[in-house]
Amino acid sequence: MLWVLFLLLAWAAAGVSCARLCLTSLRAADADTDVHADHAHHCHRLTLYEAAFLSGGPARVADLTLVSMARRRRLLLAHTGWATVVDPDGRDEMERSVIGAIGPGGQSRIASVRRSAATADPVRRLSDRLVAAGLAVPEAVRTSVADAVTQVRGAALGVCGLGALALMLPSQGFEEHRVLVALWFALPLVLTLSCLVIVRVEGQPCTRWASAEGVRVLGAVVERGGGDSADLVSVAVRGVGAVESAALRAAFGHR
């Protein structure tokens, strides 16, 4: 009856992880409700930097800044993966953080510039403003929910592993007994998978970075994007893969 011990472990992993996910999701929903009760930003007009953050987080903001500077010939992005400063005077704090990330030599790898710019103070201040406006998901909530989902996924894999071990035990006598054991392990597996499906469905109004209100406001950015800014709007919302220039795509894709 060693399989019973495996079954108890499976149920413990599934129960604890699913309970944590439910509690974390409830706290996240309460936090989002409290923010919307205190802040009404239905007429908030997003900047491209804000749209980039809500769509892809700090890394997307760094990408947008690099592409914007390259389009205005303030920065040269080579297809070999190097960034070279052409104009050392940044127009805003985002551009100045990129220039600072490149360094006094005026040239650096694009990958390292992206990492440094994404963690710079201007991006953190941008994040704080969006969270205060109720448009972005707070970092603590985002991290806790992501960790809880990861734990449930791990529990699902653990249930499968424990079930496989139980079925491989030499003490299992008859085929009917193996079917019974498989059914018992199927219950915690269904529990974990159901929680993941529910989170997937219920979480659709939000993204990893944008709150439900942020998603609504973000939709207006695409509608007003046009003319010379259309390419930058595409980068902000969809990433560097939406850049029309093949040379720029090659510069960001180089490793």
Buried (B, 14 or more C-beta within 10 A) or exposed (E): EEBEEBBEBBBEBBBEBBEBBBEBBEBBBEBBEEBBEEEEBEEBEBEBBBBBBBBBBBBBBBBBBBBBBBBEEBBBBBBEBBBEBEEEEBEEBBBBBBBBBBEEEEEBBBEBBBBBBBBBEBBEEBBEEBBBBBBBBBEEBBEBBEEBBEBBBEBBEBBBEBBEBBBEEEEBEEEEEBEEBBEBBEEBBEBBBEBBEBBEEEBEEBBEBBBBBBBBBBEBBBEEBEEEBEBBBBBBBBBBEBBEEEEBBBBBEBE
